[in-house]
Amino acid sequence: MDSVIIEADEREALASLVPSHPPPRKTHSYVEQHEQTPHHPIRKYSLDEGSKSVTKDSEPVYFDSSDGEFSTEKVAATGRTGAYRGNEEDHGSVTPASKPSPQRDETADVVKEEEDIESLPEFMGAGGGVDVFRVPVRAAVNPGRPPCLEIRPHPLRETQTGKFLRNIACTESQLWAGQENGVRFWNLEEAYEVGYGVGGQVRRGDEDTAPFHESVAISPTLCLMIDHGNRLVWSGHKDGKIRAWKMDQPVGNAADDSKPFKERLSWQAHRGPVNYIVISSYGDMWSCSDGGVIKIWTFDSLEKSLVLKAEEKHMAALLVERSGIDLRSQVTVNGTCSISSSDVKFLLVDIVRAKVWAVQHLSFSMWDAQNKELLKVFNIDGQVENRVDGTPTQGQQVEETKAKFFSTPKKDKSQGFLQRSRHAIMGAAGAVRRAATRSTGAFAEDPRKVEAIAIAADGSIWTGSMNGVIAQWDGNGNRLREVNHHQQAVLCFCTFGDRIYVGYASGYIQILDLGGKLVASWVSHNEPVIKLAAGGGFIFSLATHGGVRGWYVTSPGPLDSVIRTELSQKGNTYARQDSVKILIGTWNVGEGRATRGALMSWLGSDVSDVGIVAVGLQEVDMGAGFLAMSTAKETVGVEGSVVGKWWIDAIGSALDERNTFERMGSRQLAGLLISLWVRKDIRTHVGDLDVAAVPCGFGRAIGNKGGVGLRIRVYDRIMCFVNCHLAAHLEAVTRRNADFNHIYRSMVFSKGQSLYTVPAAGASSSTQAQKNNTNTNISTEEEKSDLAAADFVAFFGDFNYRLFGITYDEARDFISHRSFDWLREKDQLRQEMSEGKVFQGMREALITFPPTYKFEKNKPGLGGYDSGEKKRIPAWCDRVIYRDNQSAPFSECNLQCPVVSCTTM
């Protein structure tokens, strides 16, 4: 049998798979303070903002990293000469603790900051300003899109629990919105007034919303339809009821409107939810529901019911209910139905041709509006179908295979224990993945599924699909052409004159002419656009987060630049500045647990004036069994461990979680754990927690190496925190660089699990999937990294970069004499950053503390460095690096981030 040679770089990876004593721990922490760009207190004019990316040789590129809330172009900032500020003598001292904690097993990080302290000198990496490393810069008005009317600024997600907006519809003077607990409307003449909520009571999430009026609490509203003839707004609800609301509600000034309004008429239309409502050219109301159900409510019964007095609402409801015609029963012969039993999601009225289109999963049915007869059933390719019956079986695509928890190759004996362990981990993860696939039916939605339909001014029908394809049909159901201007899902249409407005899952809005040619395109929201409505000279857009904006029908046009210029010049009249201090700590705990005294010394004593605390831990849990289980659980959306929960609770206790701080959320990937706390007095300005994880170990599949991230909105600015554990060993510089690049480019945030996190009710599950899925066909111009679009990004953790060209004894000697200037020149990370190979364009405070790697357990100070057989050279493995809105070393910074840190020896 051939002998197996285990390389040096595999030995430490092997150690993580074999139970052993935990390795020495490493600690490191920073305090970061940054001044936030403004949050607007007053609603004035059609102001928005986005973030632009400044490059040296190209035009600015604008991102929509928040939702374009108001800010000024220049804020109070820290001036810099080159990349440094202050002097090293003022900020480079290492202050020993008066009484080191006797319970600490290794060196402790003691972070001290006085009120008058200034930022440390900083080192800035090269390579920023290109590709995904372009720096987003705030502007008062985004020049990358037309000016807009901000009806409802992006509310924090947790403030919308139970009242997410689902739909909008518009008249010439009012904008109506359906929400989870009823309906609301805005009078457009009040759109520029200061928001003060319902009855003068400002409700969280609507502080900056234009004045609105709200209905009584009812079942979630799924659809709205404007009935100009009867001056009514019809709504369909999840409880199966259809309700009518008077446009001319008897309400006065919104400040005195303390009583919610009630419906004019309601009746039980369906057993399931009412998905869509239309009124045909003959005055009949058509409604649809799940299971292929389509019903008609005759014009006569509707007219008679509306004549009855309010006291006779019960009689009016019975009158309408008895007039209902079930079309599905009319086209069923001998138990065989001519239309599919899949859910009917949309209805479309062709007034001129007196036809009604019904849209199902992958098919259409066309009906005669007068005779109420089925004319044609055809699929999304335009092919006529004679009969469609039966419920589609979810799971037909499931492949019947046996799950093998451990796969053993024939040549296993020659691969060594390390390779066998890797196969075991991957095999277990694959087995759980297959089991999860079978349990969910392995049903993947067809990308051709129709998500939107509209009729243009020339009578042509336009449909949009999940794959971004827009198809044009004639009035008889013949497919004429298809266009594809964007690779994300089409979610909604709106027509106005000879223009067709298209809303996408990416947040884009596009304008097409009647021939399908692209006229204009811009990013309207940073989340999917789920509904568009025209009225009052605007095209209103609703995003999944509940934000509503109005776009002038004349845009894009020559007046846009004039309006943007005027609004930008008046930015100081509507903006304010807020600041928050952030403490970031990172610790490789080596599968150990800290005492309360150690945590208090590390974090608890330095949070008196800190607003946000972000903590990253590495090697919380390790070992082959845990890595296999963690990888398996990740495939079914489960994460976390008992030890991870212990650490979160312990850190929360050290931060006085009950009285001072509130836990925002956390994310664990195998041994990596990141958690975030916010001081309670700023909690109302912080939210929208999203989480992400990117494994980098063993073929980018195992979480022993990788990154976990949290993303939040702070005063309407997007901030990302990423805890990383990169490849180990002195010679693995290229692998570490590749790990960072993989994490930065592929990290995609999704809604995190926390006390306040709930799915956005305004978006279907397919909408959420469309937003998170990565489409390989997207052009490079449309790609946007989640981290690249953030206003502030902090990377911290055990980066594993070492000192090169120096011996163990030399390093110890320089450390003992505190000669950190020379040691910094031997830092691998600094060299790689200066060459633009990693952390491009990011910054780090000039290191003025001893290396944090590698200490033996229970040996603090200089004598604690590894003195065993390996004598690993001390190094600054544990780091905190950040990027804010500063586009160049010589420009002013939009986010002030002085960094102060020291290590006790």
N, C-alpha and C positions, 0 to 999 in steps of 0.2 A: 504493500500500500504506500502510495506516495505521501510524503510528509507535507503538511499544510503550513504555509508560511503566512503569518498574520503581520501585515504591515504596521508600522508605528502609528499611522493615522487611524488605524482601525482599533487599536488597543483601548483608547479612551471611549470610543463608541461601544466597544464590547463591555466596558465597565458599566455602562448605563443599562445593559441588558442583564447583567448578573448581579444578584443581591450582594451588597457589600456595605461597608460602613460609609456613611455620607461623606463626601469630600468637603474640604474646608470651605467656609462661606466667604462671600465677598460682599461688601456694602459700599454704597455710594449714593449720594443724594445731592440734589440741586434745589435752589429756590429760583423760580423764574417769575418775574413781574412784567406784565405788559399792559400797555394802555390801549383799551379797546377803541375802535372807531365808533362814531356816534350811533345812538338809537333815537329815532325821531319821537318827540312827544306830541306833535301837533300834525294833524292831517291837513295838508295844503297842496293844492295843485296836483298835477299828474306826475308825481316824482317817483322815480325808481333808480336803482343802481345795480351795478353788477361789478364783477371784478375783472380786470384786464391783465393780460400777461405781457410784460414788456421784454422785448428781446433787443439785441444790439443791431441786428441787420434786418429786421422785419417790422411790419406794422403791429401795433398792439393787438393782442387777441384777448377777447373778453369772455370770462366765465360767469356763470350765474350760481355762485357758490352758496350764497344765502338766497333769499328771494328778492334781492334788490331793495332792501329797506334803505331808508335815507341816511346819507352820510356826507361829510364834507370831503373835498379833495385833499385838503391839508389840515392836519390836526397837530396839537402840541406833540412834538417829537424830540427825540434825543439826537442832537447833532453829532456827527462822527467825522473824525479826520482819519482817512484810510479805514482800516477795519478795527481800529482800537479807540478806546476812550478811557480817560483816567490814566493813572500811572501804576506800575506794578507794586511799588512800595506801599501804596495805600490799600491795595486789594489782595496782595499776594501773601499775607501773613497767615500762618497756621496757628490757630489758637487752641492750646490744649485745654481739655475740660478740667475744671477744678476738682471734681470727684468722678472719675470714670466709674461707670457701672460695674460692680463686681460680677454681675451675671452675664456680661457680654462675653462671647466666645472669640471675638475677633475685633479688629479695629472698628470704631464707631464713627459715623459721620455726624458731626455737630454743625448745624447750619446757623450762622449768626448774621443778622442784618440790622444795622442801625437805620434810623429815619433818614439821615443825611448821606447814606452810602450811595455811591454811583456804580454804574455797571463796570464789570471787569473788562479788560481788553479782550477782544474776540478774534478768533481765527475763522476765516470764511473760505469754504471750499470752492474750487473752480468748477466750471462746467454748467453753471446755472443759466437760465434764460433760454434754453432750447428744449424742444420736445416736451416731455411731461414735466420737466424741471423749470418750466417757465413760471415766473412768480406772478400770482394774481395781485393786481393793484386796484384798490377801490376807486370808484368815481361817483360823484353825486348823481349823475344821470348817465346811464349806459349808452355810449355811442354806437353799440353794436345792435341796437334794436330801436324801434319807434318809441316815442314817449307814450305813457299810458296813464290811465285814471286808476288809482289804487283804491278800489272799493273796500277790499278786506285784505290787509297785509297778512303774510304767512303767519298763522298762529302756531304756538307750540303744540306738539302732538298731544301731550297729556291733558291739555286744556279742552280738547275736543271729544273726550270720552262721552259717548252717548249722544253727540250732537254733530257728528261729521256731516259736512255738506255732500250731497250725492248728485245733485242735478241743478241746472239753472234753466230759466226760460225768460224771455224779455218781451215787453211791449215798448211802445214809443216813450213811455214816461215812467215805467217801473221795471225793476229787475227782481224776479222771483227765484228763490232757491229752496230746494227740498233738502231736508236734513233728517237725521236719525230720529228726532223727536218732534217732527212737524214741518212747518214751512215758515219762511220769513220773506220779507220783501223790502226793497229800498226804493224810495222815490228819487229818481235821478236828479231832480232839482235840488236835493239835499246832499248830493254826493260829495260836494266840496266842503261841507260843514264838519266841524269837530265832532268826533264820535263820542257818544255818552251812553251807549247801551240802551236796554229796554227800560222804559220808565225812569230814565235818568240814572239808573244803577249800572255802573260799568262792571261787566263780567269778564273774568280772566279769559284771555284769548280774543276778546273783542274790544280791547282798550282803544285801538286805533282804527276800528271799523267805522265806516260811514254810518250815520243814523239809520236804524232799521226798525221794522215792526215784526213781531213774532206771533205765531199762532199758539193755541193751547197745545199741550203735549199730547201727541198721538203716535201711532205706529210709524216706523221709518218710511220716508217718502222715496220711492224708486223712480218715478217719472213725473214730468210736468207737461202740460199742454195749454197753450193760450187759445182761448175762444173769444175772438174779438166781437163776434155777433152778439153774444149774450153777456159780454163784459165779465167773463168768468175765467178763472184759472183752474183747470182740472188736474188732479193729482192721483197717482196710483200708489198703493201702499203695500207693505210687506204682509199685512194681515188680510189681504185680498179685497180691501175696500177701495172704492173710487169716491173721491170727495171733490166738491166744487167750492171755490173761494171767490168772493166778490172782489173785483179789481178796485172798486171804489169803497174801500173800507172806511167806516166812520171813525177815523183817527185824526187827531189834531197834531200839535207839536209832539215830536217823539219824546221830549223830556217829560211830558205829562201823560204819556201813554203807558200806564201801569197795568192795564188789563189786556191780556192777549186776545186776539180775535178768534172767532169760531167759523166753522165751515157753513156754507149755505145749504148743501145737500150732501148726503152720503148714503151708500148702499153696499151690500156684500156682493161683489161682482165675481170673485173667484175663490176657490178653496185655497189655492196657493197664492204667491205674490203676483201683483199686477206689474208686469214688466214694461208695458208700453201702452200708450193711448193715442188714437188719432180720430179725427172726424172726417168722414168721407164727403164727397161733393154733393151727396144727397142729405147731409145733416145727421146721418147715423154715426154713433160712436162705436169704434172698434177697439177692443182691448185683448191682450194676450197674456198668457201665463205659462208656467212650466207644464211639461208633459204634452206639448203640442196643442194646447187649448187656445182657441180663438172664439171670442164671443162678440155679438153685435147688440147694441142697445139702441132701439129705434128712435127716430127723430120725434115722433108723436109723443112717446112716453116721456122723453126728456123735456119737451116743451110743457107738457101738462104738469109734470112734477115741479118745474120751476115757477109755475103760476101759483102753486099752493103757498099758503102763508108759512111763516117760520114755525108756528105752533103745530103745523100739519106735516112736519118733517118725516114722521114715521110712515104716514100714509104715502108720501111722495116716494120714499125708499121702496116700499112694497110695489108701487106702480112700476118703477123702473126694473126692479128685480124680475117681475113676472114677464116683462117684455123681452128678456134676454134670449138670444138665439145662439145655440152652440153649433158652430160650423163643423166641428170635428165629427159630431154625430150625423150630420147630413151627408158626409162623404165616406161614411163607413157602411159597407155592404157585406153581409154575412161574416161579420167580425174582422173584415179586412179594411183598413183605413187607407185612403189615398195620399195622406200626408204623414210625414214622420212624427213619431211621438217624442222627439227631442224638444227641448225647451224653445219656445218662440221668444226671441229676445227683442226684436224690433218690428215695427210696422211702418209702412210708408204709403202715403196717399198720392196718387197721380190724378190731380183734379181734372185736367183736360181730358184724359182718356178714361176717366171714371173707373180706375182700377186701384186695388190695394195690394201691396206687396207684404208678405210675411217672411221674415228672415229667421231661419233655424241654424243648427250647427254647421252643416255643410250643404244646405239646400235652400231653395226659395219656393214659395207657392204664390201664385198670382190669382186674384179674385176679382170678379165683376162687382163693382160697388152698388149697382142697381139691383141686379138679380141675386146677388150674394151666392154666385156659383163659382166653383173652382175652374179656372181657365187653364192652368198650366202648373206643373211641378218640374223644376229643373235644378241641377246641381250648380256648384260654384264655377264649373267650367262651361256652363251654358248648355249642357246636354240634357235633353228632356227625359224625365223619369216617369214611367207609367204608374208605378206603385211603390210606395215606401211604407213598410210596416215594421213593427217590433221595436223594442227599445235597444239601442246600441249597447252591446256588451263591453263593459270596461274590463280590460284584462285579456282580450283576445291575443294581444301581442306578447303576452307573458310566455317566456320560454320555460318549459318544464325541465328543470335540471336539478339534480341533487346538490345540496349545499355541503361542501367539504370544508370543515373548519381548519384542517391542516393539509396543505398540499406538499407532497414529498417528491421531488424530481428523482429520476433514476440515478443521476450523477450526484446525488446529495452528499455522498461520503467524501467526495473530493472538494467540496465547497467550503468546508470548515464550519465551526459553530456559529460564527457571525452571520454567514450567509443563510444557514438553516434558520436562525432566529428571525432574520429578515423575512424569509419566506413564510414563517409561521405567523408573523404579525400581519403581513399582507394577505395571507390566506384567510385569517380570521376576519379581517376587515371586509374582504370580498364576500365572505359567507353572510355576514350581517347585512351587507348592502343588497345581496340577492334576496335575502329573506324579507327585507324592508320593501323591495320592489314587488315581490309577490303579494305582500299584505296590502299594498296600496293599489294593486291592480295593474301596475306598470302602464297606466293610461297617460299618454302624452298627447296634448292637444295638437291637432293638425294646424301647422302654421298658416294654412290657407283660410282658416276660420274667419268669417266676416265679423268685424267688431263695430262697424259703422256704416250707415247708408244715408244718402241725401239725394234730392232731386234738384237739378240746376235750372237756371232760367230758361234754357232752350228745351227743357223737357227730358233731357238725358238723365239717367240714373247712375250714381257713382257709389261704389262700395269700397271699403278699406279693410284689409286683412291684417292678421298678426305679423305676417312677414314683411309688411310695409308696402305691399302691392296695392295699387289703386286701379280699379277696373271701371270702365264705362260701359253702360248697357243702353239699348234703346227701349222704347216703351213696351215692346213685346217680349222682352226677356232675352234678347240676343246680345251676346257679349261682343262689343265692338273693338275695344283696345284696352291695354293696360299700361300704366306708367309706374315707375318706382324711383322716387326722388330722395328717399330716406330709408334706412335699413331697420328702423324700429317700427313697432306696431302702430297702426293707425287706430285711434280710439274714438275719434269723433269728427263730424263734419258740420259745416255751417255755410250757407250760401247767402250772398248779398249781391244783387245786380248780376254782373257778368263775372263775379269772382267766386271761387270755391275755397273756403278756409279749411285747413286740415290740422287736427291736433294729434300729436304723437306721444308715445310712452316716454320718449326722451325729454319731454318738455318743450319741444320745438312746435312752432306754428308755421305752416307754409301757406302761401296763396298761389292758387292755380287759375289759369284762364279756362274758358269753356272747352278748349282743346286739350287740356291736361298739361300745358306747358307751365313750368315753374316761373312765377313772377317775383316772389320774395320769400325769405325764410329768416327766422330769428328764434332765439331761445326765450320763451315767454315765462317759464317757471323752471325750477330745479327739480320738479317731480312731474309725473305724467299729467298731461292735459286730458281730463276725462269728459269735458263738455264745453261746447261753444254755443253762443246764442247771440243773435243780432237784434239791435233795437236802439233808438235814441241817438243814432249816429255813431254807435260803438259796436265792436265785436267783443263780447265779454268771454273770458276764459276762466274755467274752474280747474284747479289742480287737486291732486289727491290729498294734499295737506290742508285744503280748505281755503287757500288764498284765491281771491277773485280780482281780476284786472280787466280794465276796459281799453281796447285799442281803437283808435280813431279809424273810421272807414276810409279816410283819405290817406292813411299811412300804408306803405311808405311813400312819402312825398316831399316836396321842396320845403314845406313848413317845419318838418321834423327837426332839421338842424337849427333853425331859428329858435324853436321852443327849447331844445336841449341847451343851447347857449344861455338863454335867459334863466332857465332853472338852475344851471350850474353856478351862475354868478350870484344867485340868491341862496346858495346852500347854507350859509351861516345863519339865516333867519329861521330855519326849521330844524336844525340839528343840535344835539348836545353830546357831550363826551362822558364816557364812563370808564372806570379803570378797575382792574381786578388783579390780585396777586396770586400766582400759582406756585405751588410747591410740588416738585416731581422727585420721587425717590425710586431707586432701583436696587435690587438686592438678589444675588444668587444665593439662595438659602440652602442649597445642597441637601435637600430632603429633610432638613431640620425644622425645628420650631423655635421661635424666639420667646423670651420671657417678656412680661409686661414692662419690666424696667427697661429692657433693651428697646422695645418699640417706643416707649415714652421718650427715651434719649434720642432715638432716631427721628421720630416725627412729632410726638406730642408736645415737645417744648418749643416748637418753631411755627406754630399755626395760629398765633394770636391775631395776626393781621392778614392771614391767608384766606382767599376766597374759594380756591379750588385746590384739591389735593389729588394727584394722580400717582399711583403706586404700581410698579412693575416688579414681579418676582419671577425668578427662573429656577428650574429644578425643584419645583414644589413636590412633584411626584415623578419618579422614574422607574426603570425596570421593565423587562420584556413584557411581563403580564399586564402591567398598567398601560404601557404604550399600545399594546394590541387592543385592550378594551377601550382606551380613549379613541383610537382610530376607528374602531367599530361603531362607537356611540356617535361620533361625528357624522357618520354616513346617514344616521336617522335623526339628526338634529338635536342630539343630547350632548351636553357638555358639563364639565365640573367634576369635582371629587370631594370626598369628605375632608381631606387635608386642605384643599383649596378653600372650602367654606370656613374651616377653622381659621385660616389666615385672614380672610375677609372680616370675620367677626372680631378677631384680635385687633386688627388695625382700626376697625370702627370703634372699638372700646378705647383705644389709645387716643383717638380723635374726639372723644366725648360725643359719639354719634347721636345720642338721644337729645342732647341739649344744644349742641353747637353746629354739627355737620349733619347732612343728610346724604345717605348713600344713593348715588345715581345709578350705578350698575357695574357689571364686571363681565369678563370673558376669559375662559380658560381653554387652552389647547395643550393637552398632555401636561408637561411640566411648566408651561408658561401661563402666567396669571396677571391680568391687569384689572385694576379697580379704580373707581373714581368717587370722590366725595365733594360736596358743594356746601359752602356755609349757608345756613338757613336764611340769612338776611338778603341773599341775592338769588335764592332758589327760584323765585318767580321769573327771573330773567334767563334761566338756564333750562334747557330741555332738548327734546328731539334726539334722545340717545340712540345711536346706532352702533352695532358691533361688527367685528370682522376677525377672521383668522386665516393665516396662510402658512401651511406646513412647508418646511424646507428639508427635512431629514429623509434619508433613504428614498431617493427618487421623487422628492417633492410630495411625499405622501404621509410621512410620520411626523408627529409634532415634537420630537425631541429637540429639533431646531426649527426656527421659524419666527413668526410674529403674530401678536394679537393686538387689536386696535379698538379704540372707542372714539366715537365722533359725537360732538354735542354742538348746540347753538348757544352762544353766550352773547347777550345783547345783540342778537341778529347777526352774529358773525360765526362762521364755521371753524371749529377747532378740532384737530385730530391728535390723539395720543397713541403711540405705537410702541409696545414693549417687544424687544427682539432678543433672540439668542441665536447668534450666528455660528458658523462653522469654527471648530476649534483647531488648535495646533499652529505653531509658529509659521510653517511654510504654506498654510492654506489661505493666503491673502486673496487669491483669485476667487476661491470658493466663497469667501466672506463677501466680496464685492458682488458676486452673482446672487447670493442670498438677499442682499439688500435690494438689488435691482428687481428681483422677482417679487419681493414683498411690496415694493413701492408701486410697481406697475400693475400687479394683479390683485391688490387688496380691494375688495368690494364690500361696502358696508350694507348691512341689513338691519331691520328693526330689532333692537335688543330686548331681552326679557327683563323687565323691571316692574316695579309697583305701578308705574304710570304708563307702561308701554302696552298698547293695544293695536290691533290691525286697523288700518285706515278703512273705515266703513265706506268711504266714498269710492273706493277702488275695488274691483273684483279681484279674485285670486289670480286670474289670468293677467290682470294689469300688473300685479306685484311681480309675477314671474317674468313678464316681459321686461320690466325695468331691470331686474337683476341678472337676466340672462345675457351672456356675452355673445354677440353676433360676429362671427368671423368675417362676414362680408362688409362690415362697416369700414368706410374709407378712413384713412388716417386723419383727415381734416375733422372727422366727427368724433374721434376717440378722445376721451377725457378721463384721466385717472381721478378717482375719488380723492386721493391725497393731493393731487396737483390743483384741484379746484378749491381746496380749503384755504382759509385766511391764515391759519396758524397750524403748523405741524411740528410735533415734538417726537423724536425717536430717542428711546432710552432702553437700557438693558445691558446684557453681557455680550458686547460686540466681539470679544475675543481677539482684538487686534493687539499685537505684542510689540516689544522693543526688539529691534534688529541691530546687528553689528556690535553687540556688546555682550560681555560675559556676565555670569551671575554675580561674581565678586565685584566687578566694576559697577554694576547696577546698585548693589548694596552700598558701595562706597559713596556713590553720588547721592543716593537717598539720605545717607547719614549726614552728609554735608548740605543737604537741601539744594543741590545743584540741579534744579528741575529744568533750567534753560537748556542745558546740554542734552538731558534725557528726552526732552520734547522733540529734538531733532532726530531722535532714533525711533520715534513713534510711527508705526506702520500706518495707522489711520490718518495721521496728519499728512504723511507723504502721499497716500492715495487720494486724499481730498484735494491736496494742492495740484495733483495731476488731473483732477476732474474725473476720477474713476469710480468714486462712491460719494454718497451724500452731496451730490452736486448742488452748489449754491447755498448750502446750509451752513450754519454757524455754531461755534462752540466757544465758550469762555476759555481764555488762556489758562491752562492747567497749572495750578499752584499748590497742589497737594500731592502727597506720596502716592505711588502706584497702589492699586487695590487688589492686585493679583500677585502671588497666591499665598494665602495665609494658612498656617496649620491651626487646627482647632485648639481653643483655649490659650493661644499665644498671641496676645495683642502687641502692637508696636513693631519696631524694627526687627526684633528677634522672632517675630511670628512668620516672616517670609519662609517659604518652603526650603527647608535645609536637609531634606531627605536625600534619597539616592538620585532622584531626578534633578533636584535643585533647579526647578523651573524659574526662569528669569522673571523678576517682577515686571509688571506691565499695567498700563491703564486699560484694563479690559472693560470696565464698567463706565459707561459714558451717557451723557445727555446732550443731544444735538438738536437744533431747532431751525425752522425757517418761518419767517413771518412775511409781511408785505413789503419789506425792503428789497428793491430791485437791484441795487448795486451797493458796494461798500461805501461809496461817497455820497449816497443819497440819504435823505431823512427817512426814518423808519416810522411806518404807520402804527406799529405795535412796539412799544418800548419793552425790551426784555433784558434788563440787567440781570446777570447771573452771579450768584455769590455762593461759594461752597468752600469747605475746608474739612480736613480729616484729622482726627485726634490720634496721636501716636503714644 
